[in-house]
Amino acid sequence: METKLRVKLVEHTPNPEKLVAAAAKLCYSDMSGDEIMEDLTQEKAENFINMLMKLGHQSPVEHVSFTFAIEGVSRTLTHQLVRHRIASYSQRSQRYVTEGQFQYVVPPEIKQNTLAEKRFVEAMEHDQKIYDEITDILYQTHYDRLIAEGKKISVASSSAKKMAIEDARYVLPNACETKIMVTMNARSLMHFFRLRCCERAQWEIRQMAYQMLIEVMHVAPGLFKDAGPGCAAGPCPEGTMTCGKITEVREKYSFTK
């Protein structure tokens, strides 16, 4: 069953822009951190954040973090996502959760080709069938062994199921849908957006990054002003590997300005 991408910002540091402004101001002030926070109005915080972003001082933005609940993405995507190491991840386990009638992500190029899509869906259905068969075979094998060892029926059943899906999952495809919670500080997010919003990034993670950026713009627009691919606020960093679409890309990310 095909699935769709869903991204939601579920939590973030309260008053993120005010906190970043206070952290930056502390470096040059005789006041204490809590006094600076009390003295900062929203307008003062916004003005200071604008100056901070123009100067490129990024260490203070590490004080705030954002947590996203992400669904409808493939294992292909999460293999790329976890390469961003300054972050925290909690992903649904295929070792503990049975993939009964698993959902999957279909690449756009495949969806646009009737024959390719037909073969893709057939492959997904075949993988599901084999996964179910292997799970059933291994379950019975483990269950019989555990009962012979004197285990209670309830214990044998739950243990056998876990051991069965632990190995059966090896036949599941990269297209298999997964769910993941991701927490990054603002500086890591800016770096993430710079790389993954780029038109040269893989299509799925690019779509996810774009939705994540939309989410954070609702709560910290000043902090993520000019966030996005490198060319959104400057020259293309890809050199000869440029996508050649700088005008279109800047228009797409004009909402951050």
C-alpha positions in Angstrom: 0.0 0.0 0.0 1.5 3.3 -1.1 2.0 6.0 1.6 2.5 9.7 1.7 5.0 12.0 3.5 3.8 13.6 6.7 6.0 16.0 8.7 4.9 17.7 12.0 6.9 19.9 14.4 5.7 18.3 17.7 8.0 20.2 20.2 10.6 22.9 20.3 12.4 25.1 22.8 10.0 27.7 24.2 10.7 31.3 22.9 13.5 30.1 20.7 14.5 33.4 19.2 14.4 35.2 22.6 16.7 32.5 24.1 19.2 32.7 21.2 19.3 36.5 21.5 19.8 36.2 25.3 22.6 33.7 24.9 24.4 35.9 22.3 23.9 39.0 24.4 25.3 37.3 27.5 28.8 37.2 25.9 29.0 41.0 26.0 26.9 41.9 29.0 27.5 42.4 32.7 23.9 41.2 33.3 23.0 37.6 34.3 21.3 35.3 31.8 17.9 35.5 33.6 18.1 39.3 33.8 18.8 39.5 30.0 15.8 37.2 29.3 13.6 39.5 31.4 14.8 42.6 29.7 14.3 41.3 26.2 11.1 42.3 24.5 10.0 40.4 21.4 10.9 43.3 19.3 14.4 43.6 20.8 14.9 39.8 20.3 13.9 40.0 16.7 16.2 42.9 16.0 19.1 41.2 17.7 18.4 37.9 15.8 18.4 39.8 12.5 21.8 41.3 13.3 23.1 37.9 14.5 22.1 36.1 11.3 23.7 38.8 9.1 27.0 38.5 11.1 26.9 34.7 10.7 27.4 34.1 14.5 25.9 30.6 14.8 27.0 29.1 18.1 24.2 30.8 20.1 21.6 29.1 17.9 22.7 25.7 19.2 20.8 26.5 22.5 17.4 25.8 20.9 16.1 22.5 19.4 13.2 21.3 17.4 11.6 17.8 17.3 9.7 16.5 14.3 7.4 13.5 13.9 7.9 12.1 10.4 5.9 9.4 8.7 5.4 8.1 5.2 9.1 8.0 4.5 11.2 5.1 3.2 14.1 3.3 4.7 16.1 4.7 1.8 15.5 8.2 3.3 16.3 7.4 6.9 19.6 5.8 5.8 20.5 9.2 4.5 19.0 11.1 7.4 21.0 9.5 10.1 24.2 10.6 8.4 23.5 14.0 10.1 25.2 13.0 13.3 24.4 16.1 15.5 20.8 15.0 16.1 18.7 12.5 18.0 16.6 9.8 16.3 14.0 7.3 17.4 12.8 5.0 14.6 10.1 2.4 14.5 11.7 -1.0 14.9 11.2 -3.8 12.3 12.6 -6.1 15.0 9.7 -5.5 17.4 6.9 -4.4 15.1 5.5 -6.8 12.5 5.3 -5.4 9.0 1.9 -6.9 8.2 0.7 -5.3 4.9 3.6 -2.9 5.0 3.2 0.5 3.3 5.8 1.7 0.8 7.1 4.8 -1.0 6.9 4.9 -4.8 9.5 7.2 -6.5 7.9 9.8 -8.8 9.8 8.5 -11.9 8.3 5.1 -11.3 4.8 6.5 -10.8 5.0 8.3 -14.1 5.8 5.1 -16.0 2.8 2.7 -16.0 4.8 -0.4 -16.7 7.5 0.5 -14.1 4.8 1.2 -11.5 3.1 -2.1 -12.2 6.3 -4.1 -11.8 7.2 -2.0 -8.6 3.8 -2.8 -7.0 4.3 -6.5 -7.9 7.7 -6.5 -6.2 6.2 -5.0 -3.1 3.4 -7.5 -3.0 5.9 -10.3 -3.6 8.1 -9.1 -0.7 5.1 -9.0 1.6 4.2 -12.5 0.7 7.7 -13.9 1.3 8.0 -11.9 4.5 4.8 -13.4 5.8 5.8 -16.9 4.8 9.2 -16.7 6.4 7.7 -15.2 9.5 5.2 -18.1 9.8 7.9 -20.7 9.2 10.3 -19.2 11.7 7.5 -18.6 14.3 6.5 -22.3 14.2 10.1 -23.5 14.5 10.9 -21.2 17.4 7.6 -21.9 19.1 8.0 -25.7 18.9 11.5 -25.5 20.3 10.5 -23.2 23.2 7.6 -25.4 24.2 9.9 -28.4 24.1 12.2 -26.5 26.5 9.3 -26.2 28.9 8.4 -22.5 28.3 4.8 -21.4 29.0 2.6 -21.0 26.0 2.2 -17.2 26.3 6.0 -16.8 26.7 6.8 -19.2 23.9 4.3 -17.4 21.6 5.6 -13.8 22.2 9.3 -14.9 22.1 8.8 -16.9 18.9 7.1 -14.0 17.2 9.9 -11.6 18.1 12.6 -14.0 16.9 10.7 -14.7 13.7 10.2 -11.1 12.5 13.8 -10.3 13.6 15.1 -12.4 10.8 12.2 -12.1 8.3 12.7 -8.4 8.1 15.8 -9.0 6.0 13.6 -9.5 2.9 11.9 -6.1 3.3 12.7 -3.5 0.6 14.3 0.0 1.0 10.9 1.3 -0.1 9.3 0.1 3.1 7.6 2.9 5.0 8.9 3.9 8.4 8.2 6.4 11.1 10.9 8.4 12.9 11.2 11.2 15.5 14.0 13.6 14.9 15.5 16.3 17.1 18.1 18.8 15.9 19.4 22.1 17.3 18.9 25.1 15.1 22.4 25.2 13.8 22.3 21.6 12.8 19.0 22.2 11.1 20.4 25.1 9.1 23.2 22.9 7.9 20.7 20.2 7.1 18.5 22.6 5.1 21.5 23.8 3.2 22.4 20.3 2.0 19.0 18.6 1.7 16.9 21.4 0.3 19.4 21.6 -2.6 17.9 20.4 -6.0 20.8 17.9 -6.2 19.7 16.2 -3.0 17.7 12.9 -3.4 14.1 13.8 -4.2 12.5 12.2 -1.1 14.7 13.8 1.6 14.5 17.1 -0.3 10.7 17.0 0.0 11.0 16.2 3.7 13.5 19.0 4.3 11.3 21.5 2.6 8.3 20.5 4.8 10.5 20.7 7.9 11.6 24.2 7.0 8.0 25.3 6.5 7.2 23.9 10.0 10.0 25.8 11.8 9.2 29.0 10.0 5.9 29.1 11.9 7.7 29.3 15.3 11.1 30.9 14.5 10.9 32.9 11.3 13.8 35.3 12.2 16.0 32.4 13.2 15.5 30.6 9.9 15.6 33.7 7.7 17.4 32.8 4.5 17.5 29.1 5.5 17.3 26.6 2.6 19.8 25.5 -0.1 23.0 27.4 -0.4 21.9 29.3 -3.4 18.8 30.7 -1.7 20.8 33.5 -0.1 24.1 33.4 -2.0 25.9 31.9 -4.9 25.4 28.2 -5.8 28.0 26.2 -3.8 27.9 23.3 -6.2 30.2 24.8 -8.8 30.2 22.9 -12.0 27.7 20.5 -10.5 25.0 23.2 -10.3 21.4 22.3 -11.2 21.2 25.5 -13.2 17.9 26.5 -11.6 18.9 29.2 -9.2 16.1 31.6 -10.2 13.4 28.9 -9.7 15.0 27.8 -6.4 15.2 31.3 -5.0 11.5 31.8 -5.9 10.6 28.6 -4.1 12.4 29.6 -0.9 11.3 33.3 -1.0 8.9 32.5 1.9 11.8 32.6 4.3 12.7 36.2 3.5 
